[in-house]
Amino acid sequence: MRTRPVLLTTAIALVAVLASAGCAEASTPASARAAAATTSYRNLPTAGLPDYQLGGGYTPAVGVTIVERDSTDRPASGKYGICYVNGFQTQPGRLAAWKRTAPSALLRDAKGRLVSDPGWPDEVLLDTRTAAKRAAITKELTRYVARCADRGFDAVEFDNLDSWTRSGKRLTRAGNLALAKALVRVGHGHGLAVGQKNTPQLGTAGRKTTGFDFVVAEECVQYDECSAYTAVYGKRVIDIEYSDTLGRSWESVCGLRDRPAMTILRDRDLVTPDDDEYVFEHC
């Protein structure tokens, strides 16, 4: 995660957890696991014009065919809809709910203090170190995924997959990927394609080991990371560049041969068009 506006997420749908790693998967009925593996879903199109509307939904610009919105929002009518879920950290304003429903899922240091994202101190990292903890996280997030499906989204992307890099070495890549694999199964079981968020260092593991279907990347042009995604996911890559940090002209970005075809420019806070800071450009 490089940027995300503060969004409040409220879990409203109660559903059974489909599966997780280790003991969680073992306790899930075989019929449920089979259903998760066979439920059909519509993958991200290989071409189109995306918009990234996490700061609040609005009528898409002419030509937009893919819209991502928060799980508390509704999908844009007639567009391929991606649902945003904070999958590896608590959403701002939701810590109390996590303490109440899944306290064991919160990462703590050796003194029992909650461990927050250094860049987002109002977000506590989720503890992916054991199968039992991952099962608790998966159970909680299944509610969010069910809401995405019930509201008519086509896909879900789980943010902060790379939280292990900000955990002070408490979390591991392996633990986060084990949780990601469980969340992919939940998404597929609810008829949703599932997107990898950032984390170019995964290489092919995101797709082959975890099962992600596409990528939502932030600033892959800015950080020269786009090929790490396109080499694995081909044309199923969405890239969002930000107007406050892009160190080159938008025209030059559009002229790049190795950028994802679905690359857009947005303002940092992802505001709506009635705000003077709104930016939306595409090639």
C-alpha positions in Angstrom: 0.0 0.0 0.0 1.4 3.4 -1.0 -1.8 5.4 -0.6 -5.4 5.0 0.5 -7.9 7.5 1.8 -9.4 6.9 5.2 -12.5 4.8 4.7 -14.8 3.3 7.3 -15.8 -0.3 6.6 -18.8 -1.9 8.4 -19.3 -5.7 8.3 -23.0 -6.6 8.0 -23.3 -10.1 6.5 -22.7 -13.2 8.5 -21.4 -16.1 6.5 -19.4 -19.3 7.2 -15.7 -19.2 6.7 -14.8 -21.4 3.7 -11.3 -22.3 4.5 -7.9 -21.2 5.6 -4.4 -22.8 5.9 -3.6 -25.7 8.2 -6.2 -26.6 10.8 -8.8 -24.2 9.4 -8.9 -25.9 6.1 -9.0 -29.3 7.7 -12.1 -28.3 9.7 -14.0 -27.2 6.6 -16.3 -29.7 5.0 -15.0 -31.2 1.8 -18.2 -30.1 0.0 -17.6 -26.5 1.0 -14.0 -26.6 -0.3 -15.2 -28.2 -3.5 -17.8 -25.5 -4.0 -15.1 -22.8 -3.5 -12.9 -24.4 -6.1 -15.6 -24.8 -8.7 -17.7 -21.6 -8.4 -17.4 -19.6 -11.6 -16.4 -16.0 -11.7 -15.7 -13.4 -14.3 -12.0 -12.4 -14.5 -10.8 -8.8 -15.1 -11.1 -7.9 -18.8 -7.8 -7.8 -20.6 -8.7 -4.3 -22.0 -10.8 -1.4 -20.9 -10.6 1.9 -19.1 -10.5 1.7 -15.3 -11.3 4.3 -12.6 -10.2 4.1 -8.9 -13.0 5.6 -6.8 -12.0 4.7 -3.2 -12.7 8.3 -2.0 -16.4 7.9 -2.8 -18.4 6.6 -5.8 -19.5 9.0 -8.6 -20.8 8.7 -12.1 -17.8 7.3 -14.2 -16.4 9.4 -17.0 -17.4 8.6 -20.6 -15.6 5.5 -21.7 -14.8 4.0 -18.3 -15.6 0.3 -18.2 -14.0 -0.8 -14.9 -14.6 0.8 -11.5 -13.1 0.0 -8.2 -14.9 1.1 -5.0 -14.8 0.4 -1.3 -16.7 -2.5 0.1 -19.1 -0.1 1.9 -20.1 1.4 -1.5 -22.1 0.0 -4.4 -20.7 -1.1 -7.7 -21.1 1.3 -10.7 -24.0 0.2 -12.8 -23.0 -1.5 -16.1 -19.3 -1.6 -15.3 -16.9 -4.3 -14.2 -16.8 -3.7 -10.5 -13.9 -4.3 -8.2 -14.5 -4.3 -4.4 -11.8 -2.9 -2.1 -11.1 -4.8 1.2 -8.3 -4.0 3.6 -7.1 -7.6 3.9 -4.0 -7.5 6.1 -4.6 -4.5 8.4 -7.5 -3.1 10.2 -9.5 -0.4 8.4 -9.5 3.0 10.1 -12.3 3.2 12.6 -12.7 -0.6 12.8 -10.1 -1.5 15.5 -12.8 -1.7 18.2 -14.8 -4.2 16.1 -11.7 -6.4 15.6 -11.0 -6.3 19.3 -14.5 -7.5 20.0 -14.9 -10.1 17.3 -11.3 -11.4 16.5 -8.9 -10.1 19.2 -6.4 -12.9 18.5 -6.1 -11.7 14.9 -4.3 -8.4 15.9 -0.5 -8.3 15.9 1.1 -7.5 19.2 4.7 -7.0 20.2 6.6 -8.8 22.9 5.1 -6.5 25.5 1.5 -7.1 24.3 1.2 -3.7 22.5 -0.6 -3.5 19.2 1.6 -3.1 16.1 0.5 -0.4 13.7 1.5 0.4 10.2 4.3 3.1 10.6 2.7 5.1 7.7 -0.9 4.6 8.9 -0.9 4.5 12.7 -4.6 4.1 12.8 -4.3 0.7 11.1 -3.2 -2.3 13.2 -1.4 -5.1 11.3 -3.2 -8.5 11.3 -1.3 -11.4 12.8 -0.7 -14.0 10.0 1.9 -16.1 12.0 -0.2 -19.2 12.7 -3.0 -21.2 11.1 -5.3 -20.4 13.9 -4.8 -16.7 13.7 -5.2 -16.8 9.9 -8.4 -18.7 10.3 -9.7 -15.9 12.6 -8.8 -13.3 10.1 -10.4 -15.3 7.2 -13.6 -15.7 9.2 -13.8 -12.0 9.8 -13.0 -11.0 6.2 -15.4 -13.5 4.8 -18.2 -11.2 5.9 -16.7 -8.4 3.8 -16.3 -10.6 0.8 -19.9 -11.8 1.1 -21.1 -8.2 1.1 -19.0 -7.5 -2.1 -20.7 -10.4 -3.8 -24.2 -9.6 -2.5 -23.9 -6.0 -3.8 -23.0 -7.2 -7.3 -19.3 -6.6 -7.6 -17.4 -8.8 -10.0 -14.1 -8.9 -8.2 -12.3 -8.1 -4.9 -8.8 -6.9 -4.1 -7.2 -7.3 -0.7 -5.0 -4.4 0.2 -1.7 -4.5 2.3 -0.6 -7.9 1.2 3.0 -6.7 1.8 2.3 -5.8 5.5 5.1 -8.2 6.5 7.6 -5.7 5.2 6.3 -3.1 7.8 6.0 -5.5 10.8 9.4 -5.1 12.3 10.2 -8.7 11.2 7.3 -10.1 13.2 5.4 -11.3 10.2 6.7 -13.3 7.3 6.1 -13.5 3.6 5.0 -17.1 4.0 2.4 -16.3 6.6 0.9 -13.5 4.5 0.8 -15.7 1.4 -0.9 -18.4 3.4 -3.6 -15.9 4.4 -3.8 -14.7 0.8 -4.4 -18.2 -0.5 -7.3 -18.6 2.0 -8.8 -15.2 1.0 -8.5 -16.1 -2.7 -10.5 -19.3 -2.0 -13.1 -17.3 -0.2 -13.4 -14.8 -3.1 -13.7 -17.5 -5.7 -16.2 -19.3 -3.5 -18.4 -16.2 -3.6 -18.1 -15.9 -7.4 -15.5 -13.1 -7.4 -12.2 -12.8 -9.2 -9.5 -11.9 -6.8 -6.8 -9.3 -7.4 -3.2 -9.0 -6.0 -2.5 -5.5 -4.6 1.0 -4.2 -5.3 3.9 -6.4 -4.0 5.9 -6.9 -7.2 8.5 -8.9 -5.3 6.2 -11.9 -5.3 7.1 -12.7 -8.9 5.0 -15.7 -10.1 4.1 -16.7 -6.5 1.1 -14.4 -6.4 -0.5 -16.3 -9.3 0.9 -19.8 -9.1 1.0 -20.3 -5.3 -1.8 -18.0 -4.1 -4.2 -18.0 -7.0 -4.7 -14.3 -7.7 -6.4 -13.5 -11.0 -5.1 -10.0 -11.8 -3.2 -7.1 -10.3 -4.1 -3.6 -9.0 -0.8 -1.8 -8.8 0.0 1.7 -7.6 2.7 3.8 -9.2 4.4 0.9 -11.1 5.6 3.5 -13.7 6.9 5.8 -11.0 8.9 2.9 -9.3 9.8 1.1 -12.5 7.9 -2.1 -11.4 5.4 -2.6 -14.2 7.2 -5.5 -15.9 7.1 -7.5 -12.6 3.3 -7.5 -12.9 2.8 -7.8 -16.7 5.3 -10.7 -16.9 3.0 -12.7 -14.7 -0.5 -11.4 -15.4 -0.1 -10.2 -18.9 -2.8 -7.7 -19.8 -4.8 -8.1 -16.6 -2.9 -5.3 -14.8 -4.4 -2.0 -13.6 -1.9 0.7 -12.7 -2.8 3.9 -10.8 -0.2 6.7 -11.0 -0.6 9.8 -8.7 -0.4 13.4 -9.8 1.5 14.7 -6.8 4.5 12.3 -7.2 4.7 11.5 -10.9 8.1 12.8 -11.9 7.3 13.1 -15.6 4.7 14.3 -18.0 1.5 12.3 -18.5 2.2 12.4 -22.2 5.5 10.6 -21.7 3.8 8.0 -19.5 1.3 7.2 -22.3 4.2 6.9 -24.7 5.8 4.1 -22.7 5.7 0.7 -24.4 6.2 -1.3 -21.3 3.4 0.2 -19.1 0.2 -1.6 -18.6 -2.4 -0.7 -21.1 -4.9 0.1 -18.3 -2.9 2.9 -16.7 -4.6 6.0 -15.2 -3.6 9.1 -13.4 -5.5 10.0 -10.2 -5.2 12.6 -7.4 -3.6 11.3 -4.2 -6.7 11.4 -2.1 -9.0 9.9 -4.8 -11.6 12.7 -4.3 -14.8 13.0 -6.3 -15.1 15.3 -9.4 -16.8 18.1 -7.4 -13.5 18.7 -5.5 -11.0 21.1 -6.9 -8.2 18.5 -6.3 -9.8 15.9 -8.5 -7.6 14.4 -11.2 -8.4 11.7 -13.7 -6.4 11.1 -16.9 -5.9 8.1 -19.1 -4.0 7.3 -22.2 
